[in-house]
Amino acid sequence: MQLKTDEQVTIFTFDHSLEYAKNLALEVEKGSGVSVTVLQTNDFYWSFLKEVPESQFKRQQRALLSLMDQTDAIIQLGGPKDPSNFSGVSGERIGKFIQSFQQMQDKITEKKIRTINLLVGSVTEERAKTYGINFNRWTNMIDQALNVDHTEITRTAGRLATMIEHSRDARITTPSGTDLRFKFKGRPVHIHDGILDKSDIQQGTFFETLPAGTIDNAPDEDSANGTVVYDLPFASVGKMVKGLRFEFKNGRVVKYSAEQNLDPFRGQYQGATGDKERFADIAIGLNPRDEHVGVFTDGIVMGTVGVGIGSNVGIGGDNKNVFAFRGSMSKSTFEVDGKRLVHDGRLTV
């Protein structure tokens, strides 16, 4: 995070990741920063989500927004411990709950607060069981994905970024049915290599996730036409969604479906407002030690291509909304101005 003396760091944690939060706060203080820890308990989270009137979701959190005015950097330690509890909540209610974070997102964007999302707080046995993942394999994979040469990721990202920033037309295809054409808009490519340094800040990159390893860009939002079929399943509020499919026309999703468990996505999508259906971003994974498991980090696997909808203002786009979704494809071919960046899920540059 390139922490400077006296910078204010806010750490968001659940009770099950409190030990991580304590040690992170100590490192902040040893580095001459000033830490404050915001604790969310799992019990309160689920009680709030299930029991309070939906009108409460719209209330302004003035104290939290005031804290953000004094915050230079944020460390987030993931979500609740056991996502199986989402099964007792309707998708639309979850969507409205997510929408309640719009003011926070706007404040973080406005203040350009450097943010690290540290996924170790979300790697739990309960989450693994809910989504049918081998917990030991998952934890080993996260360790591997963290233990990479970040400077090599930076170099690879730089080559791809140069090609994208000097290209106009793009096409993504896959054997599973994706065929999407769109245009770039001359916006900078954001490199997520695990380090928030001066060059990132100058480019407007204020957000990192660890494990890291991706580039993303906000193309012309109105330019996407065609079909996207996500061949990788993804975890969503307690279920694995498989075979999600979008039909784009002039940059907007006009039809969507899934082979299995569409409801978790549909509920959040229908509960959202704003630019939720607009084409938002593309991404390419660059982490050589990550693997596809369906939870959180699939998009950083080397050669994986992502396509997103919804909010993209944080990467220089025009879509202003708290709702954002990006799915991933493992066997993509990605061409810019006729040159291949990725072929059948493998980098070519």
Secondary structure, DSSP 8 states (H G I E B T S, - for coil): ----TT-EEEEEEEGGGHHHHHHHHHHHHHTT-EEEEEEE-HHHHHHHHHHS-GGGGGS--HHHHHHHHT-SEEEE--S-S-GGGGGGS-HHHHHHHHHTTHHHHHHHHHHT-EEEEEGGGG--HHHHHHHT--HHHHHHHHHHHHSS-HHHHHHHHHHHHHHHHT--EEEEE-TTS-EEEEE--S---EEESS---HHHHHHT--EEEES--EEEE---TT--EEEEE--S-EEETTEEEBS-EEEEETTEEEEEE-SB--HHHHHHHHH--SSTTBEEEEEEE-BTT----SSS-GGGBTT-EEEEEE--GGGT-S---S-EEEEEESS-EEEETTEEEEETTEE--
